């Protein structure tokens, strides 16, 4: 037999998966590892999907998705984030934010184009860049800068070959956010260089301490920005596989070309459910956000009290705890924590080499679950005193 694609052969398996496969072989493990809401999808949203199927609304939709849904998305983004997109030409429904990440790279890149990514950052970006023939150029984010993208670092990373950059705020895994003032610093650089920015805003609704901000709110670069969002996190709909991408009409046309051949259209029942989520689901979003906030406060306060130095994350449902003082690598720390106390977290370097020295802890779990995990973590830390 002939060999498979060299690009695929060279892709590393996700560091998150590798760790969970290990945790799953053990009994009594408490996980703080998973990156999805523990809540069930609100029932009125499920009911709408059931009703759509009972009514026989079970066919393909338009390639871009139901116009009715695109109109709801346009309205939501305009009202909540002051992002204004035309539902007919600037919105494409995708199979989760995940498909949108892949499409954006395939639509933008020629072989050899450089794409700036953050280190650490979400695990799906680099594979998407490589699969589209691009070259990753990392910018190192630091705890000292609250894991924000700084203008000087961006300037240094841009070359003649730079086609795009991928950012994700609120950020998985760091919980970092960028404010409007932070973005203002980098807008002139983006405008002058003409690069595209793929802005993965899937955690937009999980911004806790300040208003959510986006580069697409700056008119001067608006057409260079591709906004990715979706229903997985805000509405607890990970399994429905529905996301979307907002971009100028030329880009949306290019994205749709790929999408129409590879996917055709996103799941129809999921699209009807999403209409209901947007029309009547915002109270659910608020309730879940309040609960995440309680959990964040409990977790971060407990970790700091027991000596595990943890910056306060301003968004998402992750904390990025600083384990550098313990003298173990992230992998060693997580392995020991798992073996000794049966608590599963994710080593920070699963998100890039500069995640080394940190561990990602998810609080998409009940308060009781988090409390029990904290008892075990505190016990684990005693050996370092
Ligand atoms: N972007 C980020 C930053 C994520 O954390 C995730 C899910 N872990 C996704 C995109 C993909 O989400 P989905 O495909 O479920 O919309």
Boltz pocket constraint, residues with backbone or C-beta under 6 A from the ligand:
constraints:
  - pocket:
      binder: B
      contacts: [[A, 35], [A, 95], [A, 96], [A, 97], [A, 98], [A, 99], [A, 122], [A, 168], [A, 170], [A, 172], [A, 200], [A, 202], [A, 229], [A, 230], [A, 231], [A, 232], [A, 238], [A, 241], [A, 242], [A, 243]]
      max_distance: 6.0
